[in-house]
Amino acid sequence: ALTSEPGRGTEFRVYFPIAEALIKEEPEERPFRAHAGTGTILVVDDEPMVTRTARLALQKCGYTVLTAQNGREAVDLFRALANEIDLVLLDMTMPVMPGDIAFQQIRAIRSNVRVIASSGYDEAEASSRFGEDLDGFIQKPYKAGQLAEKVHEILSKRPAARGAG
């Protein structure tokens, strides 16, 4: 439709049909309660949005969540709370100390702690940098439900062992 008035201007109204792709609903993620658990997770990532998303998703599942912004901070926090942390979600590429170095130092403190690497790189790259000792891998960007599922899967694999291993 076109309307025009002297001194007021011209207005164009264009109407398009709704595209089918836009009216299809996104499938809902599995309920978080299906991946509920207990324990303490250390989330290590230099991207605040990633850390926040992971923290909220894991807290929604019932976990206690600690965060660190780089590998050095993660190692220091892990050293202080090693016997309380059940799993570490560790970004591969960070400033100060990269994920693979932090991984080695964390495992030197407690060799049986479970570690999931996260990265925009693929799983093959993670394996080449971390070796076969990783408990899991999740590729960024991931959805909150995918993270909850991966953490639940890794923590369910074997009994949670505390102390040095």
N, CA, C and O of each residue as an XYZ file, in Angstrom:
660
protein
N       0.854     -1.169      0.000
C       0.000      0.000      0.000
C       0.898      1.230      0.000
O       1.976      1.230      0.594
N       0.449      2.249     -0.657
C       1.209      3.483     -0.780
C       0.301      4.629     -0.397
O      -0.795      4.761     -0.941
N       0.744      5.464      0.535
C       0.019      6.688      0.874
C       0.995      7.841      0.818
O       2.169      7.708      1.162
N       0.478      8.986      0.374
C       1.330     10.155      0.261
C       0.496     11.389      0.572
O      -0.611     11.547      0.058
N       1.036     12.263      1.419
C       0.375     13.519      1.744
C       1.392     14.635      1.637
O       2.498     14.531      2.168
N       1.016     15.708      0.944
C       1.934     16.848      0.849
C       2.291     17.367      2.247
O       1.415     17.559      3.091
N       3.562     17.585      2.475
C       4.042     18.107      3.748
C       4.205     17.041      4.823
O       4.817     17.307      5.857
N       3.671     15.839      4.603
C       3.785     14.773      5.610
C       4.658     13.630      5.118
O       5.171     12.856      5.926
N       4.833     13.512      3.825
C       5.696     12.475      3.304
C       4.938     11.331      2.660
O       3.720     11.365      2.488
N       5.721     10.309      2.310
C       5.172      9.140      1.630
C       5.432      7.912      2.496
O       6.494      7.764      3.100
N       4.424      7.032      2.538
C       4.555      5.809      3.321
C       4.308      4.614      2.421
O       3.301      4.541      1.717
N       5.251      3.676      2.460
C       5.113      2.422      1.722
C       4.856      1.309      2.732
O       5.545      1.224      3.748
N       3.892      0.475      2.466
C       3.659     -0.717      3.282
C       3.729     -1.913      2.362
O       2.970     -2.031      1.400
N       4.658     -2.798      2.678
C       4.852     -3.985      1.867
C       4.536     -5.196      2.748
O       5.052     -5.308      3.860
N       3.700     -6.089      2.256
C       3.314     -7.276      3.009
C       3.867     -8.510      2.298
O       3.667     -8.703      1.098
N       4.567     -9.337      3.071
C       5.127    -10.573      2.541
C       4.475    -11.755      3.264
O       4.135    -11.652      4.443
N       4.304    -12.865      2.566
C       3.774    -14.039      3.267
C       4.827    -14.573      4.245
O       6.029    -14.410      4.032
N       4.359    -15.206      5.307
C       5.275    -15.772      6.300
C       5.967    -16.982      5.692
O       5.325    -17.868      5.129
N       7.278    -17.001      5.816
C       8.046    -18.130      5.295
C       7.819    -19.349      6.180
O       7.806    -19.229      7.405
N       7.641    -20.513      5.578
C       7.409    -21.754      6.324
C       8.525    -22.023      7.332
O       8.260    -22.485      8.442
N       9.753    -21.740      6.958
C      10.887    -22.021      7.842
C      10.793    -21.215      9.130
O      11.278    -21.662     10.170
N      10.178    -20.034      9.082
C      10.096    -19.199     10.257
C       9.008    -19.640     11.223
O       9.103    -19.356     12.417
N       7.998    -20.312     10.751
C       6.920    -20.704     11.659
C       7.124    -22.077     12.275
O       6.374    -22.466     13.170
N       8.119    -22.814     11.816
C       8.448    -24.091     12.447
C       9.131    -23.808     13.769
O      10.050    -22.992     13.838
N       8.691    -24.471     14.805
C       9.280    -24.265     16.118
C      10.573    -25.047     16.241
O      10.731    -26.134     15.687
N      11.499    -24.449     16.994
C      12.739    -25.144     17.297
C      12.404    -26.308     18.224
O      11.586    -26.151     19.130
N      13.016    -27.466     18.017
C      12.746    -28.573     18.933
C      13.249    -28.224     20.330
O      14.333    -27.661     20.483
N      12.479    -28.552     21.322
C      12.890    -28.269     22.692
C      14.027    -29.192     23.093
O      14.076    -30.362     22.715
N      14.943    -28.625     23.875
C      16.031    -29.456     24.384
C      15.470    -30.400     25.435
O      14.450    -30.112     26.060
N      16.139    -31.520     25.623
C      15.703    -32.465     26.648
C      15.646    -31.751     27.986
O      16.451    -30.863     28.267
N      14.703    -32.143     28.794
C      14.615    -31.495     30.115
C      15.920    -31.662     30.895
O      16.552    -32.719     30.861
N      16.303    -30.610     31.589
C      17.548    -30.650     32.352
C      17.494    -31.696     33.453
O      18.529    -32.242     33.834
N      16.304    -31.987     33.971
C      16.218    -32.956     35.062
C      16.675    -34.344     34.622
O      17.066    -35.159     35.457
N      16.631    -34.619     33.327
C      17.117    -35.904     32.826
C      18.630    -36.021     33.016
O      19.173    -37.126     33.026
N      19.305    -34.885     33.166
C      20.759    -34.869     33.320
C      21.169    -34.332     34.691
O      22.299    -33.883     34.884
N      20.243    -34.385     35.627
C      20.519    -33.863     36.961
C      21.612    -34.674     37.639
O      21.773    -35.870     37.397
N      22.347    -33.996     38.482
C      23.406    -34.661     39.209
C      23.847    -33.830     40.385
O      23.309    -32.756     40.652
N      24.829    -34.342     41.076
C      25.405    -33.606     42.192
C      26.909    -33.599     42.009
O      27.466    -34.409     41.268
N      27.539    -32.697     42.678
C      28.989    -32.597     42.596
C      29.411    -31.189     42.240
O      28.580    -30.302     42.048
N      30.703    -31.002     42.154
C      31.272    -29.688     41.867
C      32.016    -29.733     40.539
O      32.850    -30.606     40.298
N      31.692    -28.776     39.693
C      32.294    -28.663     38.363
C      33.104    -27.374     38.308
O      32.621    -26.317     38.714
N      34.330    -27.458     37.810
C      35.152    -26.270     37.564
C      35.083    -25.963     36.079
O      35.540    -26.753     35.252
N      34.507    -24.808     35.739
C      34.382    -24.369     34.348
C      35.492    -23.357     34.086
O      35.587    -22.332     34.761
N      36.335    -23.662     33.089
C      37.479    -22.810     32.780
C      37.362    -22.327     31.339
O      37.447    -23.119     30.400
N      37.164    -21.017     31.174
C      37.043    -20.441     29.834
C      37.296    -18.952     29.934
O      36.885    -18.309     30.900
N      37.974    -18.400     28.937
C      38.268    -16.967     28.941
C      37.139    -16.131     28.350
O      37.212    -14.902     28.379
N      36.108    -16.760     27.819
C      34.972    -16.032     27.255
C      33.859    -15.974     28.302
O      33.267    -17.003     28.626
N      33.565    -14.779     28.838
C      32.560    -14.655     29.897
C      31.189    -15.228     29.515
O      30.512    -15.807     30.365
N      30.775    -15.079     28.270
C      29.470    -15.589     27.859
C      29.441    -17.124     27.920
O      28.431    -17.707     28.315
N      30.528    -17.767     27.538
C      30.612    -19.225     27.591
C      30.585    -19.681     29.052
O      29.867    -20.618     29.402
N      31.363    -19.022     29.889
C      31.413    -19.373     31.308
C      30.047    -19.210     31.951
O      29.608    -20.068     32.717
N      29.378    -18.111     31.641
C      28.057    -17.841     32.224
C      27.041    -18.892     31.776
O      26.285    -19.415     32.595
N      27.022    -19.198     30.486
C      26.086    -20.195     29.955
C      26.319    -21.557     30.602
O      25.372    -22.224     31.020
N      27.578    -21.963     30.682
C      27.911    -23.253     31.289
C      27.514    -23.274     32.760
O      26.936    -24.249     33.242
N      27.826    -22.196     33.467
C      27.504    -22.139     34.901
C      26.002    -22.256     35.126
O      25.561    -23.038     35.969
N      25.217    -21.491     34.384
C      23.761    -21.524     34.549
C      23.174    -22.888     34.198
O      22.304    -23.393     34.908
N      23.646    -23.481     33.110
C      23.135    -24.793     32.686
C      23.439    -25.860     33.727
O      22.577    -26.674     34.059
N      24.658    -25.857     34.239
C      25.056    -26.880     35.196
C      24.403    -26.666     36.562
O      24.067    -27.633     37.247
N      24.225    -25.412     36.957
C      23.521    -25.139     38.210
C      22.065    -25.595     38.108
O      21.497    -26.091     39.081
N      21.468    -25.426     36.933
C      20.093    -25.854     36.710
C      19.961    -27.371     36.878
O      18.890    -27.871     37.220
N      21.046    -28.092     36.637
C      21.056    -29.552     36.789
C      21.357    -29.980     38.220
O      21.276    -31.166     38.539
N      21.702    -29.040     39.079
C      21.959    -29.365     40.475
C      23.415    -29.353     40.894
O      23.722    -29.625     42.055
N      24.326    -29.040     39.966
C      25.753    -29.038     40.289
C      26.163    -27.730     40.965
O      25.534    -26.690     40.767
N      27.217    -27.799     41.757
C      27.878    -26.613     42.273
C      28.920    -26.255     41.215
O      29.646    -27.131     40.745
N      29.002    -24.991     40.840
C      29.890    -24.589     39.745
C      30.871    -23.523     40.209
O      30.484    -22.496     40.767
N      32.150    -23.791     39.965
C      33.227    -22.835     40.178
C      33.708    -22.398     38.800
O      33.610    -23.167     37.844
N      34.224    -21.180     38.684
C      34.701    -20.722     37.379
C      36.103    -20.123     37.487
O      36.507    -19.596     38.523
N      36.821    -20.226     36.377
C      38.141    -19.617     36.242
C      38.247    -19.066     34.823
O      37.685    -19.638     33.889
N      38.971    -17.949     34.661
C      39.065    -17.282     33.368
C      40.285    -17.668     32.552
O      40.389    -17.297     31.383
N      41.208    -18.405     33.149
C      42.394    -18.841     32.407
C      42.996    -20.055     33.097
O      42.585    -20.427     34.196
N      43.958    -20.659     32.452
C      44.560    -21.875     32.970
C      45.256    -21.701     34.308
O      45.161    -22.573     35.171
N      45.948    -20.596     34.490
C      46.663    -20.348     35.756
C      45.669    -20.257     36.906
O      45.868    -20.868     37.955
N      44.605    -19.496     36.707
C      43.562    -19.350     37.731
C      42.926    -20.724     38.038
O      42.633    -21.042     39.190
N      42.725    -21.516     36.990
C      42.129    -22.850     37.163
C      43.025    -23.754     37.997
O      42.543    -24.445     38.894
N      44.317    -23.758     37.713
C      45.264    -24.599     38.449
C      45.310    -24.169     39.918
O      45.307    -25.016     40.811
N      45.350    -22.869     40.168
C      45.385    -22.373     41.548
C      44.112    -22.765     42.302
O      44.178    -23.202     43.451
N      42.972    -22.612     41.664
C      41.698    -22.973     42.292
C      41.615    -24.481     42.516
O      41.155    -24.944     43.561
N      42.067    -25.235     41.518
C      42.045    -26.690     41.662
C      42.958    -27.149     42.787
O      42.599    -28.041     43.557
N      44.132    -26.548     42.887
C      45.080    -26.916     43.948
C      44.426    -26.701     45.318
O      44.592    -27.524     46.218
N      43.692    -25.608     45.477
C      43.059    -25.289     46.757
C      41.874    -26.210     47.070
O      41.601    -26.493     48.237
N      41.168    -26.678     46.029
C      39.927    -27.433     46.233
C      39.925    -28.786     45.528
O      38.861    -29.294     45.173
N      41.083    -29.366     45.323
C      41.216    -30.584     44.519
C      40.291    -31.712     44.949
O      39.747    -32.411     44.094
N      40.100    -31.904     46.220
C      39.281    -33.015     46.687
C      37.781    -32.731     46.627
O      36.971    -33.622     46.882
N      37.412    -31.508     46.295
C      35.997    -31.148     46.191
C      35.514    -31.113     44.739
O      34.309    -31.175     44.493
N      36.425    -31.017     43.785
C      36.048    -30.860     42.375
C      35.914    -32.230     41.722
O      36.842    -33.038     41.748
N      34.744    -32.479     41.135
C      34.456    -33.766     40.516
C      34.798    -33.799     39.032
O      35.109    -34.858     38.485
N      34.739    -32.635     38.380
C      34.970    -32.587     36.933
C      35.440    -31.193     36.551
O      35.018    -30.202     37.147
N      36.319    -31.120     35.552
C      36.799    -29.848     35.034
C      36.386    -29.746     33.572
O      36.687    -30.632     32.771
N      35.697    -28.665     33.228
C      35.374    -28.336     31.839
C      36.400    -27.300     31.420
O      36.382    -26.170     31.906
N      37.306    -27.686     30.509
C      38.513    -26.907     30.243
C      38.612    -26.473     28.790
O      38.673    -27.303     27.883
N      38.629    -25.162     28.579
C      38.818    -24.609     27.240
C      40.254    -24.882     26.793
O      41.176    -24.850     27.609
N      40.443    -25.149     25.512
C      41.781    -25.463     25.003
C      42.650    -24.237     24.807
O      43.847    -24.272     25.089
N      42.053    -23.146     24.322
C      42.851    -21.969     23.987
C      42.450    -20.792     24.874
O      41.343    -20.261     24.780
N      43.389    -20.404     25.738
C      43.162    -19.299     26.668
C      44.449    -18.518     26.861
O      45.539    -19.039     26.623
N      44.324    -17.260     27.294
C      45.524    -16.488     27.630
C      46.104    -16.963     28.955
O      45.479    -17.756     29.659
N      47.268    -16.494     29.290
C      48.005    -16.762     30.517
C      48.561    -18.188     30.542
O      49.771    -18.380     30.658
N      47.670    -19.199     30.433
C      48.111    -20.588     30.384
C      47.103    -21.362     29.531
O      45.922    -21.419     29.874
N      47.558    -21.959     28.423
C      46.619    -22.704     27.559
C      46.080    -23.956     28.249
O      46.650    -24.442     29.226
N      44.985    -24.459     27.725
C      44.293    -25.593     28.304
C      45.130    -26.847     28.459
O      45.008    -27.544     29.466
N      45.983    -27.153     27.480
C      46.761    -28.391     27.577
C      47.773    -28.344     28.720
O      48.025    -29.366     29.358
N      48.351    -27.184     28.984
C      49.294    -27.038     30.100
C      48.534    -27.096     31.430
O      48.970    -27.751     32.376
N      47.396    -26.404     31.488
C      46.568    -26.448     32.696
C      46.135    -27.889     32.977
O      46.127    -28.324     34.129
N      45.778    -28.618     31.934
C      45.367    -30.016     32.053
C      46.466    -30.852     32.710
O      46.204    -31.619     33.637
N      47.693    -30.695     32.223
C      48.820    -31.448     32.785
C      49.027    -31.119     34.260
O      49.265    -32.014     35.071
N      48.936    -29.837     34.606
C      49.159    -29.434     35.991
C      48.022    -29.882     36.905
O      48.261    -30.273     38.048
N      46.794    -29.829     36.410
C      45.636    -30.290     37.187
C      45.750    -31.790     37.432
O      45.527    -32.258     38.548
N      46.095    -32.542     36.394
C      46.242    -33.993     36.551
C      47.439    -34.350     37.435
O      47.439    -35.409     38.063
N      48.456    -33.491     37.496
C      49.584    -33.730     38.399
C      49.145    -33.565     39.852
O      49.681    -34.224     40.743
N      48.182    -32.698     40.087
C      47.653    -32.491     41.438
C      46.755    -33.662     41.840
O      46.861    -34.177     42.954
N      45.873    -34.081     40.929
C      44.982    -35.225     41.180
C      44.720    -35.935     39.863
O      43.954    -35.455     39.027
N      45.351    -37.063     39.689
C      45.352    -37.749     38.396
C      44.009    -38.336     37.985
O      43.799    -38.601     36.801
N      43.093    -38.547     38.931
C      41.830    -39.186     38.573
C      40.669    -38.215     38.381
O      39.532    -38.649     38.195
N      40.931    -36.915     38.421
C      39.842    -35.967     38.187
C      39.388    -36.067     36.731
O      40.212    -36.176     35.823
N      38.105    -36.029     36.523
C      37.585    -36.116     35.157
C      37.653    -34.754     34.476
O      37.341    -33.725     35.076
N      38.072    -34.767     33.199
C      38.264    -33.534     32.449
C      37.588    -33.652     31.090
O      37.785    -34.622     30.356
N      36.786    -32.637     30.775
C      36.178    -32.505     29.446
C      36.802    -31.282     28.799
O      36.738    -30.184     29.353
N      37.401    -31.462     27.638
C      37.953    -30.332     26.894
C      36.844    -29.710     26.067
O      35.951    -30.405     25.582
N      36.908    -28.401     25.909
C      35.955    -27.715     25.033
C      36.740    -26.787     24.119
O      37.719    -26.161     24.524
N      36.281    -26.718     22.876
C      37.006    -25.906     21.901
C      36.178    -25.710     20.647
O      35.252    -26.471     20.368
N      36.526    -24.684     19.903
C      35.972    -24.492     18.574
C      36.645    -25.438     17.582
O      36.127    -25.689     16.494
N      37.815    -25.961     17.978
C      38.489    -26.966     17.166
C      37.735    -28.280     17.296
O      36.846    -28.404     18.138
N      38.077    -29.254     16.478
C      37.368    -30.535     16.545
C      38.022    -31.480     17.554
O      39.066    -31.171     18.128
N      37.393    -32.629     17.757
C      37.847    -33.590     18.752
C      39.227    -34.154     18.424
O      40.006    -34.444     19.332
N      39.537    -34.310     17.144
C      40.853    -34.825     16.752
C      41.957    -33.874     17.213
O      43.002    -34.318     17.688
N      41.727    -32.574     17.075
C      42.703    -31.580     17.527
C      42.861    -31.646     19.041
O      43.976    -31.549     19.555
N      41.744    -31.811     19.760
C      41.810    -31.917     21.220
C      42.619    -33.143     21.627
O      43.452    -33.070     22.530
N      42.376    -34.263     20.965
C      43.109    -35.497     21.288
C      44.593    -35.348     21.023
O      45.416    -35.862     21.780
N      44.944    -34.645     19.947
C      46.364    -34.483     19.639
C      47.057    -33.582     20.660
O      48.242    -33.763     20.940
N      46.329    -32.616     21.215
C      46.933    -31.708     22.197
C      46.885    -32.243     23.618
O      47.798    -31.984     24.403
N      45.836    -32.986     23.966
C      45.663    -33.462     25.330
C      46.049    -34.926     25.494
O      46.262    -35.384     26.617
N      46.140    -35.656     24.410
C      46.432    -37.079     24.509
C      45.160    -37.863     24.770
O      44.056    -37.323     24.699
N      45.321    -39.115     25.067
C      44.180    -40.012     25.267
C      43.605    -39.932     26.673
O      42.643    -40.634     26.985
N      44.172    -39.095     27.520
C      43.745    -39.044     28.918
C      42.460    -38.253     29.150
O      41.922    -38.261     30.257
N      41.971    -37.578     28.128
C      40.730    -36.822     28.289
C      39.565    -37.755     28.554
O      39.508    -38.860     28.013
N      38.641    -37.312     29.383
C      37.440    -38.097     29.646
C      36.348    -37.784     28.639
O      35.452    -38.598     28.415
N      36.421    -36.602     28.029
C      35.411    -36.223     27.056
C      35.780    -34.946     26.332
O      36.746    -34.265     26.676
N      34.983    -34.640     25.320
C      35.196    -33.443     24.509
C      33.840    -32.896     24.110
O      32.923    -33.657     23.800
N      33.710    -31.574     24.115
C      32.507    -30.925     23.600
C      32.937    -29.745     22.743
O      33.729    -28.903     23.166
N      32.400    -29.701     21.530
C      32.801    -28.670     20.579
C      31.942    -27.430     20.749
O      30.721    -27.513     20.883
N      32.605    -26.273     20.742
C      31.909    -24.985     20.793
C      31.480    -24.599     19.384
O      32.161    -24.958     18.424
N      30.413    -23.904     19.237
C      29.469    -23.538     20.284
C      28.571    -24.717     20.616
O      28.165    -25.471     19.731
N      28.265    -24.870     21.891
C      27.370    -25.939     22.315
C      26.153    -25.319     22.995
O      26.198    -24.193     23.490
N      25.073    -26.082     23.003
C      23.867    -25.642     23.695
C      23.944    -26.112     25.139
O      24.649    -27.069     25.456
N      23.217    -25.434     26.001
C      23.207    -25.772     27.416
C      22.821    -27.234     27.630
O      23.414    -27.916     28.466
N      21.845    -27.712     26.890
C      21.410    -29.105     27.024
C      22.481    -30.090     26.615
O      22.604    -31.157     27.217
N      23.264    -29.748     25.594
C      24.353    -30.624     25.163
C      25.417    -30.720     26.259
O      25.949    -31.797     26.525
N      25.717    -29.591     26.885
C      26.704    -29.589     27.966
C      26.209    -30.420     29.138
O      26.951    -31.237     29.684
N      24.964    -30.214     29.524
C      24.391    -30.977     30.643
C      24.456    -32.470     30.363
O      24.786    -33.258     31.249
N      24.143    -32.860     29.130
C      24.174    -34.269     28.748
C      25.592    -34.828     28.814
O      25.796    -35.931     29.322
N      26.577    -34.079     28.306
C      27.972    -34.536     28.297
C      28.513    -34.683     29.720
O      29.168    -35.678     30.033
N      28.248    -33.709     30.574
C      28.721    -33.778     31.961
C      28.092    -34.974     32.667
O      28.780    -35.718     33.365
N      26.798    -35.156     32.487
C      26.097    -36.293     33.098
C      26.695    -37.618     32.607
O      26.913    -38.542     33.390
N      26.953    -37.689     31.306
C      27.539    -38.906     30.714
C      28.901    -39.224     31.337
O      29.162    -40.366     31.713
N      29.764    -38.215     31.445
C      31.122    -38.434     31.964
C      31.088    -38.773     33.453
O      31.820    -39.657     33.900
N      30.260    -38.091     34.213
C      30.200    -38.368     35.651
C      29.542    -39.713     35.936
O      29.758    -40.288     37.003
N      28.753    -40.217     35.012
C      28.080    -41.513     35.200
C      28.947    -42.698     34.788
O      28.613    -43.839     35.105
N      30.060    -42.451     34.085
C      30.895    -43.529     33.550
C      31.538    -44.400     34.614
O      31.632    -45.618     34.456
N      31.969    -43.792     35.674
C      32.659    -44.545     36.725
C      32.409    -43.843     38.056
O      32.045    -42.667     38.079
N      32.598    -44.542     39.145
C      32.335    -43.926     40.435
C      33.253    -42.721     40.672
O      34.410    -42.716     40.254
N      32.728    -41.731     41.330
C      33.524    -40.544     41.651
C      34.553    -40.904     42.706
O      34.196    -41.236     43.836
N      35.808    -40.842     42.353
C      36.889    -41.151     43.295
C      37.483    -39.867     43.806
O      37.722    -38.937     43.036
N      37.718    -39.806     45.071
C      38.290    -38.604     45.681
C      39.755    -38.847     46.029
O      40.204    -39.988     46.147
N      40.482    -37.756     46.187
C      41.880    -37.868     46.604
C      42.806    -38.131     45.428
O      42.357    -38.222     44.285
N      44.081    -38.252     45.705
C      45.080    -38.484     44.661
C      44.885    -39.878     44.070
O      44.564    -40.826     44.786
N      45.081    -39.992     42.764
C      44.877    -41.291     42.146
C      46.026    -41.636     41.344
O      46.053    -42.705     40.732
